[in-house]
Amino acid sequence: MHFEFDQSAPLYQQLADQLAEMIFTGIFKEGEQVPSTTQLSQELNMNPATILKGMNQLVDQHLLEKRRGRGMFVLPGAQKQLAHQHREAFYQDYVASLVTEAQRLGIDEEQLLALIKRGYQNGKA
């Protein structure tokens, strides 16, 4: 398990994002316990309150559940929920702007689809 932090966002948010990515990629599987606040605090040399705040974000997003006296566990369906969020972000970040730019260039839907198919055939993005 490897975490990387920078100055781009609050530490608790970066922790939450990285834990969510670990769930999405299957490092933490559904039903599996994630490291405790204490474990992460010691490993990352970070305030336990910061760790808890990040983990509570995932609880609020219904990705983790707290089990009193046992720790936090990945909820069933968490990976599917994250996949849906990633697809939506992909649409917002890439597809919507691609369509807008295509329209600006006078590329219609059929031409755009042909360009996308060409990209897949060439193995290029």
C-alpha positions in Angstrom: 0.0 0.0 0.0 1.5 3.3 -1.1 0.2 6.8 -0.6 1.6 10.0 -2.1 0.7 13.5 -0.8 1.3 16.9 -2.2 0.1 20.5 -1.6 -2.8 20.3 -4.2 -5.6 19.6 -1.7 -6.1 19.0 2.0 -4.5 15.8 3.3 -7.7 14.3 4.4 -9.1 14.7 0.9 -6.0 13.2 -0.7 -6.2 10.3 1.7 -9.9 9.7 0.9 -9.2 10.0 -2.9 -6.4 7.5 -2.7 -8.3 5.0 -0.6 -11.2 5.3 -3.0 -8.8 4.5 -5.9 -7.5 1.5 -4.0 -11.1 0.3 -3.7 -11.7 0.9 -7.4 -8.6 -0.9 -8.5 -9.3 -3.9 -6.1 -6.5 -3.4 -3.7 -9.2 -3.3 -1.1 -12.0 -5.7 -2.0 -15.6 -5.4 -1.1 -16.2 -6.8 2.4 -12.6 -6.5 3.3 -11.3 -4.5 6.2 -9.2 -1.4 5.5 -6.3 -0.4 7.7 -7.3 1.2 10.9 -7.0 4.9 11.7 -4.2 4.1 14.1 -2.3 2.0 11.6 -2.6 4.6 8.9 -1.7 7.4 11.3 1.5 5.6 12.3 2.4 4.5 8.8 1.9 7.9 7.3 3.0 9.9 10.3 -0.2 11.8 10.1 -2.7 13.1 12.8 -5.3 10.4 13.5 -8.1 13.1 13.2 -6.9 13.8 9.7 -7.1 10.1 8.8 -10.5 9.8 10.4 -11.8 12.8 8.5 -10.7 11.3 5.2 -12.2 7.9 6.0 -15.5 9.4 7.2 -15.8 11.0 3.7 -15.8 7.5 2.3 -18.4 6.4 4.9 -20.5 9.4 3.8 -20.2 8.3 0.2 -21.3 4.8 1.1 -18.0 3.2 0.1 -16.9 2.2 3.7 -18.9 1.2 6.7 -17.9 1.4 10.3 -18.4 -1.7 12.4 -18.3 -0.7 16.0 -15.3 -2.3 17.7 -14.1 -4.0 14.5 -13.0 -1.2 12.1 -14.0 0.0 8.7 -14.9 -2.3 5.8 -15.5 -1.8 2.1 -19.2 -2.0 1.3 -20.6 -4.3 -1.3 -21.2 -2.3 -4.5 -18.4 0.2 -3.7 -16.3 -0.7 -6.7 -19.3 -0.5 -9.1 -20.3 2.9 -7.6 -16.7 4.2 -8.1 -16.7 2.8 -11.7 -19.9 4.8 -12.3 -18.3 7.9 -10.8 -15.2 7.5 -13.0 -17.4 7.1 -16.1 -19.3 10.3 -15.3 -16.0 12.2 -14.7 -14.7 10.9 -18.0 -17.8 12.2 -19.7 -17.6 15.6 -18.0 -13.8 16.0 -18.4 -13.3 14.6 -21.9 -16.4 13.7 -23.9 -18.4 16.9 -23.4 -15.4 19.1 -24.3 -14.6 16.8 -27.3 -18.1 17.3 -28.6 -18.0 21.0 -28.1 -14.7 21.3 -30.0 -16.0 19.0 -32.8 -19.0 21.3 -33.2 -16.7 24.3 -33.2 -14.7 22.7 -36.0 -17.8 21.7 -38.0 -17.4 18.0 -37.4 -20.8 16.3 -37.2 -21.6 13.3 -35.1 -21.0 10.7 -37.9 -17.5 12.2 -38.6 -16.7 12.4 -34.9 -17.6 8.7 -34.5 -15.4 7.8 -37.5 -12.5 9.7 -35.9 -13.0 7.9 -32.6 -13.1 4.5 -34.5 -10.0 5.4 -36.3 -8.3 6.2 -33.0 -9.3 2.8 -31.7 -8.0 1.0 -34.8 -4.7 2.8 -34.6 -4.4 2.1 -30.9 -4.0 5.7 -30.2 -6.0 8.0 -27.9 
